[in-house]
Amino acid sequence: MIFSAKRDVFLDMLTSIAENVKESAQYFVDFKIRDEADLKEFATRMKEFETKGDTYIHEIIVALNKTFITPLEREDILELANTMDDILDGMEQCASRFEMYNITEADEYMITFAQKILESTEEVAKSTKLLNKKKLMDIRPHAIKINDIESQCDDLLRICIKELFANEKDPIKIIQYKELYEVLENISDSCEDVADTLETIIMRNA
């Protein structure tokens, strides 16, 4: 494959990464866990999404090493790819914790976190498509929405941990659920990192 700025292969790659992130978040929300076998399937499938994401990162690094002229600054391309990959890493980590702790039923807070993460990844996917079309200023409303969702997740973390300590008596369950809530909130932080990177790209190129 010949990489060139004219074909904007890098922008295609970034779009592919974003679509993989969105698909993984959709799977995360849609998958129904009923027993231990489902937990294993869930964790395995999320690992597959994460592995696919790692493959994309490798392809971008190889392409950057082969290409003299790129459509964006090299560090911006790599930063955007890596921050999107962090979202995947977080979801894979969360799925593995569900399996490790044998949690077969997500509570209302976990479900809300997952839905908000999906919303953010949808905004990320829309943003990379606009980036591919060179419609940089049209990206900003999506970046703002991602930041707003992250703020909602901050609030949700405070609420769910407060309720956890107020109502849960099992110390093991407190440890497990607190960790899961924090992992989920960290995923929303990774989404915000993507939004911040997009804002940097807009500032440098618009």
Secondary structure in CASP SS format (residue, H / E / C, confidence):
PFRMAT SS
TARGET T0000
AUTHOR 0000-0000-0000
METHOD secondary structure of the structure
MODEL  1
M C 1.00
I C 1.00
F C 1.00
S C 1.00
A C 1.00
K C 1.00
R C 1.00
D C 1.00
V H 1.00
F H 1.00
L H 1.00
D H 1.00
M H 1.00
L H 1.00
T H 1.00
S H 1.00
I H 1.00
A H 1.00
E H 1.00
N H 1.00
V H 1.00
K H 1.00
E H 1.00
S H 1.00
A H 1.00
Q H 1.00
Y H 1.00
F H 1.00
V H 1.00
D H 1.00
F C 1.00
K C 1.00
I C 1.00
R C 1.00
D C 1.00
E H 1.00
A H 1.00
D H 1.00
L H 1.00
K H 1.00
E H 1.00
F H 1.00
A H 1.00
T H 1.00
R H 1.00
M H 1.00
K H 1.00
E H 1.00
F H 1.00
E H 1.00
T H 1.00
K H 1.00
G H 1.00
D H 1.00
T H 1.00
Y H 1.00
I H 1.00
H H 1.00
E H 1.00
I H 1.00
I H 1.00
V H 1.00
A H 1.00
L H 1.00
N H 1.00
K H 1.00
T C 1.00
F C 1.00
I C 1.00
T C 1.00
P C 1.00
L C 1.00
E C 1.00
R H 1.00
E H 1.00
D H 1.00
I H 1.00
L H 1.00
E H 1.00
L H 1.00
A H 1.00
N H 1.00
T H 1.00
M H 1.00
D H 1.00
D H 1.00
I H 1.00
L H 1.00
D H 1.00
G H 1.00
M H 1.00
E H 1.00
Q H 1.00
C H 1.00
A H 1.00
S H 1.00
R H 1.00
F H 1.00
E H 1.00
M H 1.00
Y H 1.00
N C 1.00
I C 1.00
T C 1.00
E C 1.00
A C 1.00
D C 1.00
E H 1.00
Y H 1.00
M H 1.00
I H 1.00
T H 1.00
F H 1.00
A H 1.00
Q H 1.00
K H 1.00
I H 1.00
L H 1.00
E H 1.00
S H 1.00
T H 1.00
E H 1.00
E H 1.00
V H 1.00
A H 1.00
K H 1.00
S H 1.00
T H 1.00
K H 1.00
L H 1.00
L H 1.00
N H 1.00
K C 1.00
K C 1.00
K C 1.00
L H 1.00
M H 1.00
D H 1.00
I H 1.00
R H 1.00
P H 1.00
H H 1.00
A H 1.00
I H 1.00
K H 1.00
I H 1.00
N H 1.00
D H 1.00
I H 1.00
E H 1.00
S H 1.00
Q H 1.00
C H 1.00
D H 1.00
D H 1.00
L H 1.00
L H 1.00
R H 1.00
I H 1.00
C H 1.00
I H 1.00
K H 1.00
E H 1.00
L H 1.00
F H 1.00
A H 1.00
N H 1.00
E C 1.00
K C 1.00
D C 1.00
P H 1.00
I H 1.00
K H 1.00
I H 1.00
I H 1.00
Q H 1.00
Y H 1.00
K H 1.00
E H 1.00
L H 1.00
Y H 1.00
E H 1.00
V H 1.00
L H 1.00
E H 1.00
N H 1.00
I H 1.00
S H 1.00
D H 1.00
S H 1.00
C H 1.00
E H 1.00
D H 1.00
V H 1.00
A H 1.00
D H 1.00
T H 1.00
L H 1.00
E H 1.00
T H 1.00
I H 1.00
I H 1.00
M H 1.00
R H 1.00
N H 1.00
A C 1.00
END
